[in-house]
Amino acid sequence: MADMTRARVSMQELIAQRRRAGFVGRGVERAAFRTNFDLPPEDERHRFLFHVHGNAGVGKTFLVRELEQLAREKGALTAYLDESVDSLPEAMAAIGRQLGAQGARFKELERLLAAHRERRHEAEAAALATLDTEDAGPSVGSLAVARAGLVGLGMVPGVGAFAGVLDAGQLAQGADRLRAGLSARLRTQEDVQLVLHPERVLTPVLLKELTDAAATAPWIVLFFDTYERTGPFLDGWLHETMTGDRHGTLPATVVVVTAGQRPFDTARWGAFADFMTDVPLGPFTEAEARGLLAAKGVVAEPVVEEVLRLTGGLPVLVSTLAEQRPTDPDDIGDPSATAVERFLRWEQDPVRRSAALACALPRQLDLDVFRAAVDCDDREADALFAWLRALPFVVDRGDRLRYHDLVREAMLRMQRSRSPRGWAEQHRSLAWKFGAWRAEYETGREEFERWTDERWRELRLAESYHLLCAQDRDALTDVLRDFTDACGTDDATAARWARVLLDAGRDGDTEPVSRWGSELSRTLTEGGVPAALARLLSRADLDEPARAHARVVRGTALRRLGALEEALREYDLAVGLGEALSGQDMAAGPEQSRSTPDRDVGPGETGRAPDLPAGRGEVPRTPEGPAVPPAPEGPAAPRTPENPAAPLSDLARAHRGRAYVRGELRDYEAAIDDLDRALALEPDSPSAHSVRGEFHRALRHDDAALRDLDRGIALDPAHHFAWASRGALHLTRGDLPAARADLDRSLELNPDYVWALVRRARVWRGLGDPARRLADLDRAVALQPDWPWGRCERGDALRNAGRVEEALRDYDHVLALDPDYASAHASRGAALAALGRHEEAVTALDSALRLNPAYTWALCRRAETHLALGSVEPALTDADRACELSPEDEHARAVRDRVRRGTS
């Protein structure tokens, strides 16, 4: 039975138990924390907050992890946060995620956090939209002003030291402009608050769900480590949450532990002193250091004195040296040597010494990385890894290990200075290993999938770090190209690539690498991805393929932010470079966009997909607009000897990107020209076929649309966009069963695809099924309540069902979102007329016809309303005009006949 029990205990658990059993020092601090759980919250001696502080290396994290174990022994739910979170919403997400893993429920918080991320993306677009567009597009400086709006409103995570480079006036100017832009772009007050003041929306929900969780456990303990980094965005919120009730109340059984290098701000927390315990940590006292050494059997006085002298009582170094149990004073050697060198000298096993040094080179470790770094067989590797894992300077984060910064920096510096060639060779070997793992992992994965795969990114980052440290000739160029691709993924990924440049530059003492890391980090903070790519493009030695690639990615970033004209200019430059590089003799496309004329539409017909915003007055609206923009493309494959065609791939991407922008600007014919060229280069692109089919559909090129959509579905049967677009085409042609089948398939693939829901609602209308029509529209509005087309369509369904007052509320909501929505004005006029409010109805129909004078349906409605008011001449004028515009329209002729009968 004992053997079976041992088999169920993991190595990690045993190591943790031994570490805790051997935890020496900080007895007073641990006792105070443990005793606090024996005091009910009502007891005046109970403390709600513990703040651990002290310089680097004094053992704050080790103590906090020990306190976390003590809390769990008392039955507490715990959450541990460190510098890996860089904003208040991320901190709340981490709390919810960790407590959720222990059985608590944070469903509403998760929903609001997802909404916050979506609205924050829209805010970035609004920031860019506030720019004064110049002929050459926004400059890096103006992008910085836009980004400053986000910084000024506290919306840019991880600003850190870079916040100081932004002028206070620039921050205020950017914030004011962004507020104005957001008020126009985000129409509901909750959305605006979720962007500008997320804590006001998220904190009440967090507190409620913490209260629910508190009913399931005796205590909840929240640990905030590395508070010197997280405090700037957490401290004010934490104080407000713990001492006030503005957002609700915190359960009394919550205990907070913070740990950082600085004491608490007495100006803010001074009045809270009776409810908190300040835990200052300094170096070990001589008694504590001697006690730790004695516990490890280090008692020889000359050795003890030398350890005390070398370490200054710094716990991480005392523990490191104590672990080796030195006994011979002759081992002490040169008194100027570092404590790390002492550790290596006292470790008599050369294999262990070599392993400890080799494992300092990777930024983090698991057993696979250990085996790559250390030259030993598998049997030895397991034992050595267990030994290394138990060392006091190794921070164990479950699936990853890392050295304490003080120890790692000293080991790296020593190895780099002692043997520069050996340093480079070791890093080159690790880079090769990570590269082999990356190549193995990416087998069978498409290029566009790789950059969204966290495991692939980790391997690529590690490979890049070691190549930069080895100072390989092409490493910086290759990593800067990777940075371009990271920018094409998202801001967070781009920031990680800038960070690897900073880390490798510092660890390898390579100034150009460090400088690029610093500059790209700064420009990312100030101006986002477009500004960082503009900085990269300013590099004089950037080769032409890399320049073309960066322009493609920058165009994509600008398109995502809604800066369509600027994106179009970037794609134009990318196309020019790509054609020159590839030797393609292709026309550059039309010099000017060709607008697609509007057509007469019925009520609720005018609308556009939510992902294809066209600014008011920019271009005429088409009846529907394309279903959705294509999914963001991943970066092209890097140019290598095995892949010499990367310039052609970038040229195809440039044409596709330019087509998508032209589609969003409703210039469908020019967009089709670009997709023709993209498909000439990459004929099996399902996205290009499907989107070209959608653009043909918008232009009523039905046969061409059907060919493209059939081909897109054949190439990618799981693409919901193509199925929905083909369903819409069948609907236009009157084939309702085929339309329903395709739209059903689209919604099977993506049940939340609102455009397909609205299109299927029209199928139900044609099939005479008002209940299903309304059900689809209700779901669409619930998923996207501020989409004008979906809301207007539901208004029409409600009006046709006799629920006119409800329909009127939908139309009013649409016009609050978009006052220039002609169909909403027309439908509102019809609803008012149905309620007998004919004068108001005429006013609404006047607005529709002012926006679209050729709106036949609105003319017919106004003619009937004039007739109801007894205004015969205006009625006849409207009816005649409707028939003149649409001589084949049976409804218009019928209205004219009724008007004429009414005048006789």
C-alpha positions, 0 to 999 in steps of 0.5 A, spaced: 500 500 500 505 504 501 508 503 495 502 504 491 501 511 495 508 513 493 507 511 486 501 517 486 506 522 488 509 526 483 517 528 483 514 536 483 510 534 489 516 531 493 521 537 491 516 542 494 515 538 500 522 538 501 523 545 500 518 547 505 520 542 510 527 546 509 524 553 509 529 557 514 528 564 516 522 569 516 519 565 522 516 571 525 513 573 518 510 566 517 507 566 524 503 572 523 500 570 517 498 563 519 495 566 526 491 571 522 487 565 519 485 563 526 482 570 527 475 572 525 474 578 520 470 581 526 476 581 531 480 587 531 487 584 531 485 581 524 489 584 518 486 584 511 492 586 507 500 584 508 505 588 504 512 584 503 517 589 501 525 589 500 530 589 495 531 584 489 534 578 492 531 578 499 527 572 498 520 576 497 517 571 492 520 565 496 516 568 502 510 569 498 509 562 495 510 559 502 504 564 504 500 561 499 501 554 501 500 556 508 493 559 506 491 553 502 493 549 508 487 553 511 482 551 506 483 558 502 482 559 495 488 563 492 490 567 486 497 569 484 499 574 480 506 577 478 508 582 472 505 577 467 499 581 467 500 588 465 493 591 465 487 592 470 483 587 466 488 582 465 489 582 473 481 581 473 482 575 468 487 572 472 484 572 478 477 569 475 481 564 471 485 561 477 479 561 482 475 558 477 480 552 476 479 551 484 471 551 483 469 558 483 464 561 477 466 567 474 462 567 467 459 574 467 466 577 468 469 572 462 463 575 458 465 582 460 472 581 459 471 578 452 467 585 450 472 589 453 477 586 448 473 587 442 471 594 444 478 596 446 480 594 439 474 599 436 477 604 440 484 603 437 480 604 430 477 611 433 484 613 435 487 613 428 480 616 426 482 622 430 488 624 425 488 629 421 490 625 414 495 628 410 496 626 403 502 622 405 498 618 410 499 619 418 506 620 420 509 617 426 508 623 430 501 623 429 500 616 430 504 617 437 498 623 438 493 618 437 496 613 441 497 618 446 490 618 447 490 611 449 495 612 454 492 618 456 486 614 458 490 609 461 488 604 456 495 602 453 498 596 458 505 595 459 507 602 458 512 602 464 518 606 463 516 609 456 510 613 459 515 618 461 517 620 453 510 622 452 509 630 453 503 631 458 500 636 453 500 631 447 497 626 452 491 631 454 490 632 446 490 625 444 485 623 450 480 629 448 480 627 441 479 620 443 474 621 447 470 625 441 472 619 437 469 614 441 462 618 443 461 617 435 464 610 434 461 607 440 454 608 441 452 605 448 454 608 454 456 601 457 461 600 451 464 607 452 465 606 459 467 599 458 473 602 454 474 608 458 473 606 465 473 598 464 474 598 472 467 601 473 464 595 469 468 590 471 469 591 478 462 590 481 462 583 477 468 581 480 466 583 487 459 579 486 462 573 483 468 573 489 462 574 494 459 568 491 466 564 491 466 566 498 460 562 500 464 556 498 471 556 502 473 559 509 478 564 506 480 567 499 487 570 499 489 574 493 497 575 492 500 580 488 507 579 487 512 584 483 508 590 485 513 595 483 511 593 476 504 592 477 502 597 482 502 603 478 495 600 475 493 596 481 495 600 487 489 605 486 484 600 484 486 596 490 485 601 495 479 603 492 476 596 492 478 595 499 476 601 503 470 604 499 464 601 496 463 605 490 463 598 486 460 594 491 463 590 497 469 585 498 467 579 502 470 580 509 474 573 508 478 576 503 486 577 505 490 581 500 498 580 500 502 584 496 510 584 495 514 589 491 521 593 492 518 599 495 514 600 501 506 602 501 505 609 499 503 612 506 499 618 503 494 613 500 494 607 505 496 611 511 489 611 514 489 603 513 495 602 517 490 599 523 488 593 518 494 591 514 501 588 516 507 591 513 512 586 512 519 589 511 524 584 508 532 585 509 538 581 508 538 575 513 540 577 520 547 574 522 543 569 526 538 567 520 544 566 515 547 562 520 541 558 522 540 556 514 547 554 514 547 550 520 541 547 517 545 545 511 551 542 515 555 548 514 558 550 521 566 551 519 567 558 522 572 560 516 567 558 511 561 561 515 564 568 515 566 568 508 559 566 506 556 572 510 562 576 507 560 574 500 553 574 500 551 580 505 546 576 507 542 576 501 537 570 502 538 567 495 545 567 495 546 564 502 541 559 500 545 557 494 552 557 497 548 553 503 546 548 498 553 546 497 555 544 504 562 547 503 567 545 509 574 546 507 576 553 508 581 552 502 575 552 497 574 560 499 579 562 494 579 569 491 575 574 496 573 578 490 570 572 486 562 572 486 558 568 490 556 564 484 563 563 482 564 560 490 558 556 488 561 553 482 567 552 486 564 548 492 560 544 487 565 538 486 561 534 481 564 537 474 558 534 471 553 538 476 557 545 475 557 544 467 549 543 468 548 549 472 552 554 467 549 551 461 542 551 464 543 559 465 543 560 458 536 559 456 531 564 458 526 558 461 527 551 462 523 544 462 526 537 461 527 537 454 530 544 454 535 541 459 537 535 455 538 540 449 543 544 454 546 539 458 551 534 454 549 527 458 545 521 457 537 520 459 538 517 465 543 522 468 539 527 465 533 525 470 537 526 476 541 532 474 534 535 472 531 533 479 537 536 483 537 543 479 530 543 480 531 543 488 536 549 488 534 555 491 535 560 486 531 556 481 524 559 481 519 553 479 513 555 476 510 548 474 511 547 467 517 552 467 523 553 471 527 559 471 533 562 474 533 568 479 535 574 475 541 575 480 544 569 479 543 568 472 545 575 470 552 573 474 552 566 470 551 569 463 556 575 465 562 570 467 561 565 461 561 571 456 567 574 459 571 567 460 570 564 453 566 568 448 567 563 442 564 558 447 558 562 449 557 563 441 557 556 440 553 554 446 547 559 444 548 557 436 547 549 439 541 551 442 538 555 437 539 549 432 535 545 437 529 550 438 529 551 430 529 543 429 523 543 434 520 548 431 520 545 424 518 539 427 512 542 430 510 546 424 510 540 419 503 540 416 501 546 419 499 552 414 503 558 414 497 563 417 496 558 422 503 558 425 503 565 428 496 564 432 499 558 435 502 559 442 507 553 442 510 555 435 511 562 437 515 560 444 519 555 440 521 561 434 522 566 440 527 561 443 530 560 437 531 567 435 534 569 442 539 564 442 541 566 434 542 573 437 546 572 443 550 568 438 551 574 434 550 570 427 551 574 421 543 574 419 540 574 426 538 581 427 535 581 420 531 575 420 528 577 427 526 584 425 523 580 419 519 576 424 518 582 428 514 584 422 510 578 422 509 579 429 506 585 428 501 582 423 498 578 428 497 583 434 500 588 439 502 583 444 505 578 439 509 584 437 511 586 444 514 579 445 518 580 439 521 587 441 522 584 448 526 578 445 531 583 442 531 587 448 533 581 452 538 578 447 541 585 447 542 585 454 545 578 455 549 578 449 552 585 450 550 587 443 548 594 443 545 594 436 540 589 438 539 592 444 537 599 441 533 596 436 529 592 442 528 599 445 526 603 439 521 598 437 518 597 444 518 605 445 514 606 438 509 600 439 507 604 446 507 610 443 504 609 436 502 601 436 504 597 430 503 602 424 508 606 428 513 601 429 513 598 422 514 605 420 520 605 424 522 599 421 521 601 414 526 607 416 532 603 416 536 604 411 539 597 410 532 594 410 533 590 403 527 590 398 524 584 400 523 585 407 521 592 405 515 590 401 513 585 406 513 590 412 509 594 407 504 589 406 503 587 414 503 595 415 497 595 410 494 590 414 494 593 421 492 600 418 486 596 415 484 593 421 484 599 425 479 602 420 484 607 416 482 605 409 485 610 405 492 610 409 492 602 408 490 603 401 497 607 400 501 602 403 498 596 399 500 601 393 507 601 395 507 594 397 504 592 390 510 596 386 515 593 390 513 586 389 512 587 382 519 590 381 522 584 385 518 578 382 519 581 375 511 581 374 509 586 368 502 587 371 498 594 371 498 597 377 490 597 377 486 603 376 488 610 378 482 612 382 477 608 385 470 607 381 464 607 385 458 602 385 452 606 384 446 605 389 440 601 387 433 602 389 431 598 395 426 596 399 425 598 407 431 595 411 434 593 404 440 598 405 445 595 410 452 593 411 456 588 414 458 590 421 466 588 419 466 593 413 465 600 416 464 605 410 464 612 413 458 616 412 459 620 406 465 616 403 462 612 398 455 610 396 451 604 399 450 598 396 443 594 398 447 589 402 455 590 402 459 584 402 457 579 408 464 579 411 471 581 410 476 575 409 479 573 415 486 576 417 491 573 413 497 570 417 504 572 415 507 569 408 513 564 409 520 567 410 524 567 404 529 562 405 533 557 400 527 552 400 522 558 399 525 563 394 518 565 392 516 569 398 516 575 394 511 572 389 507 570 396 508 578 398 505 580 392 499 576 392 498 578 399 499 585 397 493 584 392 489 581 396 490 586 402 488 592 397 482 588 394 479 587 401 480 595 402 477 597 396 471 592 398 470 595 404 470 602 400 465 599 396 470 599 390 468 592 388 470 592 380 477 595 382 477 590 388 476 584 383 481 586 379 486 586 384 483 579 386 484 577 379 492 578 380 492 575 386 489 569 384 494 569 378 499 568 383 496 563 388 490 560 384 488 555 390 487 561 395 480 559 398 479 566 401 481 570 394 476 565 390 470 566 396 471 574 397 471 575 389 465 571 389 462 576 394 464 582 390 461 579 384 455 578 387 454 585 390 455 587 383 450 582 380 455 578 376 451 572 378 454 567 374 461 569 376 459 569 383 457 562 383 463 560 379 468 563 385 463 561 391 463 554 388 471 554 388 472 557 394 467 552 398 471 546 394 478 549 396 475 550 404 469 547 405 469 549 413 469 557 411 462 559 413 463 566 409 463 562 402 457 558 404 453 564 407 455 568 400 452 563 396 446 562 400 445 570 399 446 569 391 441 563 391 436 568 395 437 573 390 436 568 384 429 566 388 432 559 389 429 559 397 431 552 398 438 552 396 439 559 399 436 556 406 441 550 405 447 554 404 445 559 410 444 553 414 451 550 413 454 557 414 450 557 421 452 550 423 460 552 422 459 559 425 452 559 430 454 566 431 455 569 424 450 575 424 450 576 417 448 569 415 442 570 421 439 576 417 440 573 410 436 567 413 431 571 416 429 573 409 429 566 407 424 565 412 420 571 410 420 568 403 418 561 405 412 565 409 415 563 416 414 569 420 416 566 427 423 563 424 424 570 421 423 573 427 427 568 431 433 569 427 433 576 427 432 576 435 438 572 435 442 577 431 440 583 435 442 579 441 449 578 438 450 585 435 445 590 438 448 596 435 448 593 428 444 598 424 442 593 418 440 587 423 436 592 427 432 595 422 431 588 419 428 586 425 424 592 426 421 590 419 419 583 421 416 586 428 412 591 423 409 586 419 407 582 425 403 588 427 408 589 433 408 596 430 410 600 437 416 595 438 418 596 431 418 603 432 423 603 438 428 599 433 428 604 428 429 609 433 435 605 435 438 605 428 437 612 427 441 614 434 446 609 431 446 612 424 442 618 423 443 618 415 440 611 414 435 612 409 432 605 410 430 606 417 427 613 416 423 610 410 421 604 415 420 608 421 415 613 416 411 606 414 410 605 422 408 612 424 403 611 418 400 605 420 399 608 427 395 614 424 401 619 425 401 621 418 404 628 419 410 625 422 410 619 417 411 624 412 417 627 415 420 621 416 419 619 409 422 626 407 428 624 410 429 618 407 428 621 400 433 627 402 438 621 403 436 617 397 432 621 392 431 615 387 428 611 393 422 608 389 419 604 395 419 611 400 416 615 394 410 610 394 409 610 401 409 617 401 404 618 396 400 613 400 401 617 406 399 624 402 393 621 400 391 619 407 392 626 409 388 628 403 394 632 399 392 629 392 397 633 388 403 631 392 401 624 392 400 624 385 407 627 384 410 621 388 406 616 385 408 618 378 416 619 380 416 612 382 413 609 376 418 613 372 424 611 376 421 603 376 417 602 370 417 595 371 415 595 379 408 592 380 407 595 386 409 602 384 404 602 378 399 599 383 400 605 388 399 610 382 392 607 380 390 607 387 392 615 388 388 616 381 382 613 383 382 617 390 383 623 385 377 621 381 
